[in-house]
Amino acid sequence: MKRLKSKNIVILVSAFLIGMGLMYIGPFQEFRKENLALRLQLKMQEQERKRPKPWTRLLTANSPSAPQAQEESQQEEDTEQTQSPIEEQATTQLAAQLNQIMADAQAASLDKIERAIAIADELIAREPLVYSSYKAKLILMLIKEGKFSENIDDNEVNFLLNEMASFDLSVGDLSLAPQENQQLLLEEALRESKRDQKFQKLDERLDDAAMELAMIQIQLESIEPDSQRQTQLLEREQVLARQIDELQTTLQEAAAPDVIEQKIIEIPLQRELAKEEYAYVISDASALLETFPGSVAGYYYLIKALELSGRTEEAFYVLENAQLSQAKLGKLQSRLNQNKDPKAYWQDLTF
C-alpha cells in the first residue's frame, strides 16, 4: 500500500514538473519566435534616429577620447602594441589595427578575430556614435560563427543590429572612402528626387480613383436595382477598388528604406537559413511581407526556405504570384538564380 502511495506521489510530482515546464517553455518559444527582421525594418522607418560620426574620426590623431600615447604608422604592425592591453592604447592605434584586420577579415585567424572584436568593443565604449565600429564587430562575430563554427551570443548580435538600425544612414555608409561616399550621396539625391515625383503622381492617381469610387457609391444608393446602369457601375466599382489596392501597394514599395540599411534586416534571416531553421525563416519572411509587401528580401528568404525544406511547389507559387514591380521582380529572380550556399553568407559581408 505504501509502495502504491509512493508511486502516486511520484506521478503527481512528475505531472506538476511537466506542467511547470510547459508553462515556462511557452513564453520561451514566443520569445524565440520574435521577428527580429521585421522589428529592425520598423525601427528603420522611425523619423528620429542617431546621426553617425565618420570612421575617419577614429583614425585621426586629435580624437578627443584617445588616451595619451605615441603615434605609430598604420602600415606597421608592432608586436608590442598588439600584445599590450587594449584599454591602454590610443584610439587611433586601435582603429588602425581594426582597419588593417577588416581589410581582409575573412582570411584572419580566430585569435585575430577575437582580438578585433575586443578592439571594436573598446572603440564603441569610447565613441558610441561611430556606426562603423558596430558594423565591424557584427561582421567579425558572423565570420567567427560561419567560418570557425564557434558559438556567438544571440543577444549580442541582436544588440548590434538594433543599434545599427537606430542610426540614420541617409548620409551614406561612413565606412566608405570619401570619393565612394560622395558618389553614393549623389545617387541617393537622384533617387530622392525621382521618389518625390513618383509619390506626387501616385498620390494624385490615388485621390482621383478614391473620388470616382465615392461618386459611384453615392449613385448606387439611388439607382434602380437590376438595371443595366447598375451593372455598369458595379463593374466600374470593382475596377477602381483593384486600382486603389495596386496604387497603395506601389506607394508602400516606393517608401521602402534605402538599400544600404536593407542589408541589416537580412542578417537574422541569413542566420536562420544557415542553421536550417526553415520554419522560422518562413514565418519571419511572411510577417515581413505582410507589413512590407514590396520587400524583395522578404520574398527571397520565403522562397529559399520553402525550396530548402522540400516545398518546391509552394516556392514556385509564391514566385509566380509575387506582388512586385517588374524591376523588383527582376532583382528577385537574379538573386534566386545565383543559387548561393546559405551557410556561406558571411563570405559576402564587407566593411
C-alpha angles and dihedrals in degrees: 000000000000089000089053092050091049090051091051091050091051090050092049093048091047091050090049092050092047090050091050090047093053090047090058097036091058096061090040091056091048090052091047090052094055108133102235093174091058092045091052091048091052091046090054089055092062117111099218112063136147119272110229124231115228122264089233087069088074094047095055122093095232098062102147095219097049116114117236108274139139114274117241134190116270091220093057120082106209112199093207091052095050092049098045119094111284095224091059095056128091119258090242091055093049092047091050091051092048091046091053094050093046090055087075105006095152091062094048122113121248090254090054091048091051092050092046090053090052090049091050089051091053093048091049090052091051099039109020094174097062103103095194093066090061090046092051093050092048093051091047092051092049091049088050090053098040103037102032099029089232120156114248129193110263090202090056092050091048090049091053092048092049092049092048091049090054092063122092105231096180086117090059136254103317095204088072124097114265095252092050090048092050091054090047091052091051090051090048092051090051091048091049092051092050092043092052091052091047092050091052094050093045091049091051092050091047092051092049093050093046092049093049090047091052091051092050092050090053091050092049090059093063103031125105113264120248092013125138090246091055091052091051092049093048091051091049090048090057092048092051093047090055092047092051091050092050092047092051090051091050091050090053090051091050090052093054115130124261120286092243092060093040090076091065095064092051095062096079091047092046092052092049091048092049090052090049091242090148097160090058092047092050092048095045096044091047092051090047090054092049090061098031107029092175095060111127089189091055092054093042096055093040092053094043093050092049091049095047092048090055097256095122096150091055090047090052091048091052091050093047092051099039110143096221136126117255091257093053092043088056091052091049093049091047092053092047092049091057089070094198124184106260091212091059097055090115089068090070095054112112131187 
